[in-house]
Amino acid sequence: MSETEETKHNKLRLAYHLTFDNDHGREVLEELAEYTRADEAEFCADARKDAYMQGRRSALLHIRKLLKE
């Protein structure tokens, strides 16, 4: 990762922490986890619906990943 990319990543990581690392942010993350079913491994026989559900889930997993850094 170049210095510019690293700086951008660090700024973004800080923004995620400022947004979600507080009582209101945690409340929003809990609701998003329920809405996206992020903690459930689901499969749908309809490939389009399955892709939609996995994409929705991956967004919350990305947020969680940045908050763990």
Backbone atoms as SQL, in Angstrom:
CREATE TABLE atoms (id INTEGER PRIMARY KEY, chain TEXT, resi INTEGER, resn TEXT, atom TEXT, x REAL, y REAL, z REAL);
INSERT INTO atoms VALUES
  (1, 'A', 1, 'MET', 'N', 0.863, -1.175, 0.000),
  (2, 'A', 1, 'MET', 'CA', 0.000, 0.000, 0.000),
  (3, 'A', 1, 'MET', 'C', 0.906, 1.233, 0.000),
  (4, 'A', 2, 'SER', 'N', 0.669, 2.145, -0.933),
  (5, 'A', 2, 'SER', 'CA', 1.474, 3.361, -0.999),
  (6, 'A', 2, 'SER', 'C', 1.125, 4.280, 0.167),
  (7, 'A', 3, 'GLU', 'N', 1.981, 5.276, 0.382),
  (8, 'A', 3, 'GLU', 'CA', 1.754, 6.191, 1.496),
  (9, 'A', 3, 'GLU', 'C', 0.423, 6.933, 1.344),
  (10, 'A', 4, 'THR', 'N', 0.103, 7.321, 0.117),
  (11, 'A', 4, 'THR', 'CA', -1.159, 8.010, -0.131),
  (12, 'A', 4, 'THR', 'C', -2.347, 7.095, 0.168),
  (13, 'A', 5, 'GLU', 'N', -2.263, 5.846, -0.281),
  (14, 'A', 5, 'GLU', 'CA', -3.325, 4.889, 0.000),
  (15, 'A', 5, 'GLU', 'C', -3.432, 4.615, 1.491),
  (16, 'A', 6, 'GLU', 'N', -2.294, 4.518, 2.153),
  (17, 'A', 6, 'GLU', 'CA', -2.288, 4.266, 3.597),
  (18, 'A', 6, 'GLU', 'C', -2.889, 5.445, 4.353),
  (19, 'A', 7, 'THR', 'N', -2.554, 6.659, 3.943),
  (20, 'A', 7, 'THR', 'CA', -3.116, 7.854, 4.575),
  (21, 'A', 7, 'THR', 'C', -4.626, 7.896, 4.375),
  (22, 'A', 8, 'LYS', 'N', -5.073, 7.618, 3.170),
  (23, 'A', 8, 'LYS', 'CA', -6.510, 7.604, 2.879),
  (24, 'A', 8, 'LYS', 'C', -7.202, 6.539, 3.723),
  (25, 'A', 9, 'HIS', 'N', -6.597, 5.357, 3.811),
  (26, 'A', 9, 'HIS', 'CA', -7.177, 4.267, 4.594),
  (27, 'A', 9, 'HIS', 'C', -7.262, 4.656, 6.073),
  (28, 'A', 10, 'ASN', 'N', -6.219, 5.264, 6.596),
  (29, 'A', 10, 'ASN', 'CA', -6.218, 5.679, 8.002),
  (30, 'A', 10, 'ASN', 'C', -7.287, 6.732, 8.280),
  (31, 'A', 11, 'LYS', 'N', -7.463, 7.667, 7.366),
  (32, 'A', 11, 'LYS', 'CA', -8.506, 8.682, 7.527),
  (33, 'A', 11, 'LYS', 'C', -9.888, 8.041, 7.501),
  (34, 'A', 12, 'LEU', 'N', -10.074, 7.107, 6.596),
  (35, 'A', 12, 'LEU', 'CA', -11.350, 6.420, 6.487),
  (36, 'A', 12, 'LEU', 'C', -11.618, 5.585, 7.741),
  (37, 'A', 13, 'ARG', 'N', -10.603, 4.893, 8.209),
  (38, 'A', 13, 'ARG', 'CA', -10.738, 4.089, 9.424),
  (39, 'A', 13, 'ARG', 'C', -11.124, 4.967, 10.605),
  (40, 'A', 14, 'LEU', 'N', -10.491, 6.138, 10.726),
  (41, 'A', 14, 'LEU', 'CA', -10.816, 7.074, 11.791),
  (42, 'A', 14, 'LEU', 'C', -12.270, 7.542, 11.665),
  (43, 'A', 15, 'ALA', 'N', -12.703, 7.827, 10.452),
  (44, 'A', 15, 'ALA', 'CA', -14.081, 8.270, 10.229),
  (45, 'A', 15, 'ALA', 'C', -15.074, 7.194, 10.664),
  (46, 'A', 16, 'TYR', 'N', -14.779, 5.936, 10.350),
  (47, 'A', 16, 'TYR', 'CA', -15.652, 4.844, 10.775),
  (48, 'A', 16, 'TYR', 'C', -15.706, 4.760, 12.294),
  (49, 'A', 17, 'HIS', 'N', -14.552, 4.896, 12.941),
  (50, 'A', 17, 'HIS', 'CA', -14.520, 4.845, 14.410),
  (51, 'A', 17, 'HIS', 'C', -15.306, 6.006, 15.013),
  (52, 'A', 18, 'LEU', 'N', -15.142, 7.187, 14.476),
  (53, 'A', 18, 'LEU', 'CA', -15.869, 8.338, 15.006),
  (54, 'A', 18, 'LEU', 'C', -17.377, 8.191, 14.808),
  (55, 'A', 19, 'THR', 'N', -17.751, 7.548, 13.724),
  (56, 'A', 19, 'THR', 'CA', -19.166, 7.369, 13.414),
  (57, 'A', 19, 'THR', 'C', -19.808, 6.254, 14.230),
  (58, 'A', 20, 'PHE', 'N', -19.121, 5.136, 14.360),
  (59, 'A', 20, 'PHE', 'CA', -19.754, 3.955, 14.931),
  (60, 'A', 20, 'PHE', 'C', -19.272, 3.558, 16.322),
  (61, 'A', 21, 'ASP', 'N', -18.166, 4.105, 16.794),
  (62, 'A', 21, 'ASP', 'CA', -17.609, 3.684, 18.081),
  (63, 'A', 21, 'ASP', 'C', -18.143, 4.550, 19.214),
  (64, 'A', 22, 'ASN', 'N', -19.469, 4.568, 19.331),
  (65, 'A', 22, 'ASN', 'CA', -20.156, 5.296, 20.397),
  (66, 'A', 22, 'ASN', 'C', -21.527, 4.643, 20.565),
  (67, 'A', 23, 'ASP', 'N', -22.277, 5.070, 21.560),
  (68, 'A', 23, 'ASP', 'CA', -23.558, 4.422, 21.842),
  (69, 'A', 23, 'ASP', 'C', -24.517, 4.446, 20.653),
  (70, 'A', 24, 'HIS', 'N', -24.653, 5.597, 20.014),
  (71, 'A', 24, 'HIS', 'CA', -25.572, 5.704, 18.863),
  (72, 'A', 24, 'HIS', 'C', -25.080, 4.854, 17.697),
  (73, 'A', 25, 'GLY', 'N', -23.789, 4.891, 17.447),
  (74, 'A', 25, 'GLY', 'CA', -23.234, 4.103, 16.354),
  (75, 'A', 25, 'GLY', 'C', -23.407, 2.619, 16.568),
  (76, 'A', 26, 'ARG', 'N', -23.193, 2.163, 17.799),
  (77, 'A', 26, 'ARG', 'CA', -23.390, 0.747, 18.101),
  (78, 'A', 26, 'ARG', 'C', -24.859, 0.347, 17.941),
  (79, 'A', 27, 'GLU', 'N', -25.748, 1.241, 18.294),
  (80, 'A', 27, 'GLU', 'CA', -27.181, 0.973, 18.116),
  (81, 'A', 27, 'GLU', 'C', -27.512, 0.815, 16.625),
  (82, 'A', 28, 'VAL', 'N', -26.943, 1.683, 15.805),
  (83, 'A', 28, 'VAL', 'CA', -27.152, 1.599, 14.359),
  (84, 'A', 28, 'VAL', 'C', -26.564, 0.295, 13.821),
  (85, 'A', 29, 'LEU', 'N', -25.371, -0.075, 14.279),
  (86, 'A', 29, 'LEU', 'CA', -24.749, -1.317, 13.814),
  (87, 'A', 29, 'LEU', 'C', -25.585, -2.535, 14.195),
  (88, 'A', 30, 'GLU', 'N', -26.166, -2.521, 15.380),
  (89, 'A', 30, 'GLU', 'CA', -27.031, -3.638, 15.792),
  (90, 'A', 30, 'GLU', 'C', -28.229, -3.757, 14.849),
  (91, 'A', 31, 'GLU', 'N', -28.841, -2.623, 14.526),
  (92, 'A', 31, 'GLU', 'CA', -29.991, -2.639, 13.626),
  (93, 'A', 31, 'GLU', 'C', -29.580, -3.090, 12.230),
  (94, 'A', 32, 'LEU', 'N', -28.428, -2.625, 11.764),
  (95, 'A', 32, 'LEU', 'CA', -27.935, -3.040, 10.448),
  (96, 'A', 32, 'LEU', 'C', -27.641, -4.538, 10.417),
  (97, 'A', 33, 'ALA', 'N', -27.114, -5.068, 11.518),
  (98, 'A', 33, 'ALA', 'CA', -26.831, -6.502, 11.591),
  (99, 'A', 33, 'ALA', 'C', -28.119, -7.305, 11.455),
  (100, 'A', 34, 'GLU', 'N', -29.179, -6.841, 12.093),
  (101, 'A', 34, 'GLU', 'CA', -30.472, -7.521, 11.964),
  (102, 'A', 34, 'GLU', 'C', -31.010, -7.391, 10.540),
  (103, 'A', 35, 'TYR', 'N', -30.961, -6.175, 10.009),
  (104, 'A', 35, 'TYR', 'CA', -31.511, -5.919, 8.673),
  (105, 'A', 35, 'TYR', 'C', -30.769, -6.708, 7.599),
  (106, 'A', 36, 'THR', 'N', -29.447, -6.737, 7.686),
  (107, 'A', 36, 'THR', 'CA', -28.643, -7.404, 6.659),
  (108, 'A', 36, 'THR', 'C', -28.457, -8.888, 6.923),
  (109, 'A', 37, 'ARG', 'N', -28.896, -9.322, 8.106),
  (110, 'A', 37, 'ARG', 'CA', -28.697, -10.710, 8.527),
  (111, 'A', 37, 'ARG', 'C', -27.225, -11.094, 8.429),
  (112, 'A', 38, 'ALA', 'N', -26.376, -10.185, 8.877),
  (113, 'A', 38, 'ALA', 'CA', -24.927, -10.346, 8.745),
  (114, 'A', 38, 'ALA', 'C', -24.387, -11.541, 9.511),
  (115, 'A', 39, 'ASP', 'N', -25.063, -11.943, 10.550),
  (116, 'A', 39, 'ASP', 'CA', -24.570, -13.047, 11.373),
  (117, 'A', 39, 'ASP', 'C', -25.198, -14.385, 11.001),
  (118, 'A', 40, 'GLU', 'N', -25.894, -14.405, 9.885),
  (119, 'A', 40, 'GLU', 'CA', -26.530, -15.628, 9.411),
  (120, 'A', 40, 'GLU', 'C', -25.973, -15.967, 8.029),
  (121, 'A', 41, 'ALA', 'N', -25.572, -17.188, 7.867),
  (122, 'A', 41, 'ALA', 'CA', -25.129, -17.644, 6.548),
  (123, 'A', 41, 'ALA', 'C', -26.363, -18.163, 5.819),
  (124, 'A', 42, 'GLU', 'N', -26.862, -17.383, 4.903),
  (125, 'A', 42, 'GLU', 'CA', -28.070, -17.761, 4.180),
  (126, 'A', 42, 'GLU', 'C', -27.735, -18.116, 2.744),
  (127, 'A', 43, 'PHE', 'N', -28.556, -18.950, 2.184),
  (128, 'A', 43, 'PHE', 'CA', -28.450, -19.277, 0.772),
  (129, 'A', 43, 'PHE', 'C', -29.848, -19.229, 0.183),
  (130, 'A', 44, 'CYS', 'N', -29.924, -18.651, -0.986),
  (131, 'A', 44, 'CYS', 'CA', -31.195, -18.588, -1.698),
  (132, 'A', 44, 'CYS', 'C', -31.000, -19.234, -3.065),
  (133, 'A', 45, 'ALA', 'N', -31.923, -20.074, -3.467),
  (134, 'A', 45, 'ALA', 'CA', -31.809, -20.761, -4.753),
  (135, 'A', 45, 'ALA', 'C', -31.866, -19.791, -5.929),
  (136, 'A', 46, 'ASP', 'N', -32.525, -18.650, -5.739),
  (137, 'A', 46, 'ASP', 'CA', -32.576, -17.620, -6.778),
  (138, 'A', 46, 'ASP', 'C', -31.235, -16.883, -6.765),
  (139, 'A', 47, 'ALA', 'N', -30.451, -17.046, -7.820),
  (140, 'A', 47, 'ALA', 'CA', -29.092, -16.498, -7.864),
  (141, 'A', 47, 'ALA', 'C', -29.070, -14.977, -7.706),
  (142, 'A', 48, 'ARG', 'N', -30.023, -14.291, -8.279),
  (143, 'A', 48, 'ARG', 'CA', -30.052, -12.827, -8.159),
  (144, 'A', 48, 'ARG', 'C', -30.347, -12.391, -6.726),
  (145, 'A', 49, 'LYS', 'N', -31.318, -13.034, -6.126),
  (146, 'A', 49, 'LYS', 'CA', -31.658, -12.700, -4.744),
  (147, 'A', 49, 'LYS', 'C', -30.497, -13.051, -3.814),
  (148, 'A', 50, 'ASP', 'N', -29.846, -14.181, -4.063),
  (149, 'A', 50, 'ASP', 'CA', -28.703, -14.590, -3.248),
  (150, 'A', 50, 'ASP', 'C', -27.569, -13.562, -3.361),
  (151, 'A', 51, 'ALA', 'N', -27.287, -13.104, -4.569),
  (152, 'A', 51, 'ALA', 'CA', -26.244, -12.095, -4.767),
  (153, 'A', 51, 'ALA', 'C', -26.605, -10.795, -4.054),
  (154, 'A', 52, 'TYR', 'N', -27.862, -10.405, -4.124),
  (155, 'A', 52, 'TYR', 'CA', -28.331, -9.202, -3.436),
  (156, 'A', 52, 'TYR', 'C', -28.131, -9.333, -1.933),
  (157, 'A', 53, 'MET', 'N', -28.536, -10.464, -1.379),
  (158, 'A', 53, 'MET', 'CA', -28.428, -10.674, 0.059),
  (159, 'A', 53, 'MET', 'C', -26.970, -10.712, 0.510),
  (160, 'A', 54, 'GLN', 'N', -26.112, -11.342, -0.280),
  (161, 'A', 54, 'GLN', 'CA', -24.693, -11.400, 0.068),
  (162, 'A', 54, 'GLN', 'C', -24.037, -10.029, -0.032),
  (163, 'A', 55, 'GLY', 'N', -24.439, -9.232, -1.000),
  (164, 'A', 55, 'GLY', 'CA', -23.909, -7.876, -1.128),
  (165, 'A', 55, 'GLY', 'C', -24.315, -7.010, 0.046),
  (166, 'A', 56, 'ARG', 'N', -25.541, -7.129, 0.458),
  (167, 'A', 56, 'ARG', 'CA', -26.041, -6.374, 1.601),
  (168, 'A', 56, 'ARG', 'C', -25.272, -6.762, 2.861),
  (169, 'A', 57, 'ARG', 'N', -25.042, -8.050, 3.037),
  (170, 'A', 57, 'ARG', 'CA', -24.303, -8.565, 4.189),
  (171, 'A', 57, 'ARG', 'C', -22.851, -8.099, 4.162),
  (172, 'A', 58, 'SER', 'N', -22.238, -8.096, 2.992),
  (173, 'A', 58, 'SER', 'CA', -20.814, -7.746, 2.896),
  (174, 'A', 58, 'SER', 'C', -20.553, -6.293, 3.281),
  (175, 'A', 59, 'ALA', 'N', -21.521, -5.416, 3.084),
  (176, 'A', 59, 'ALA', 'CA', -21.335, -4.016, 3.462),
  (177, 'A', 59, 'ALA', 'C', -21.131, -3.884, 4.965),
  (178, 'A', 60, 'LEU', 'N', -21.945, -4.575, 5.747),
  (179, 'A', 60, 'LEU', 'CA', -21.791, -4.512, 7.200),
  (180, 'A', 60, 'LEU', 'C', -20.510, -5.205, 7.645),
  (181, 'A', 61, 'LEU', 'N', -20.150, -6.293, 7.008),
  (182, 'A', 61, 'LEU', 'CA', -18.906, -6.974, 7.357),
  (183, 'A', 61, 'LEU', 'C', -17.703, -6.066, 7.096),
  (184, 'A', 62, 'HIS', 'N', -17.772, -5.263, 6.052),
  (185, 'A', 62, 'HIS', 'CA', -16.705, -4.296, 5.765),
  (186, 'A', 62, 'HIS', 'C', -16.596, -3.265, 6.891),
  (187, 'A', 63, 'ILE', 'N', -17.718, -2.750, 7.349),
  (188, 'A', 63, 'ILE', 'CA', -17.719, -1.784, 8.453),
  (189, 'A', 63, 'ILE', 'C', -17.096, -2.423, 9.689),
  (190, 'A', 64, 'ARG', 'N', -17.514, -3.627, 10.004),
  (191, 'A', 64, 'ARG', 'CA', -16.967, -4.318, 11.176),
  (192, 'A', 64, 'ARG', 'C', -15.462, -4.511, 11.061),
  (193, 'A', 65, 'LYS', 'N', -15.001, -4.854, 9.869),
  (194, 'A', 65, 'LYS', 'CA', -13.564, -5.068, 9.650),
  (195, 'A', 65, 'LYS', 'C', -12.782, -3.786, 9.937),
  (196, 'A', 66, 'LEU', 'N', -13.270, -2.664, 9.421),
  (197, 'A', 66, 'LEU', 'CA', -12.574, -1.395, 9.653),
  (198, 'A', 66, 'LEU', 'C', -12.589, -1.008, 11.133),
  (199, 'A', 67, 'LEU', 'N', -13.643, -1.340, 11.834),
  (200, 'A', 67, 'LEU', 'CA', -13.726, -1.004, 13.253),
  (201, 'A', 67, 'LEU', 'C', -12.796, -1.873, 14.097),
  (202, 'A', 68, 'LYS', 'N', -12.411, -3.034, 13.599),
  (203, 'A', 68, 'LYS', 'CA', -11.485, -3.898, 14.333),
  (204, 'A', 68, 'LYS', 'C', -10.027, -3.481, 14.163),
  (205, 'A', 69, 'GLU', 'N', -9.752, -2.663, 13.164),
  (206, 'A', 69, 'GLU', 'CA', -8.376, -2.226, 12.908),
  (207, 'A', 69, 'GLU', 'C', -7.930, -1.199, 13.912);
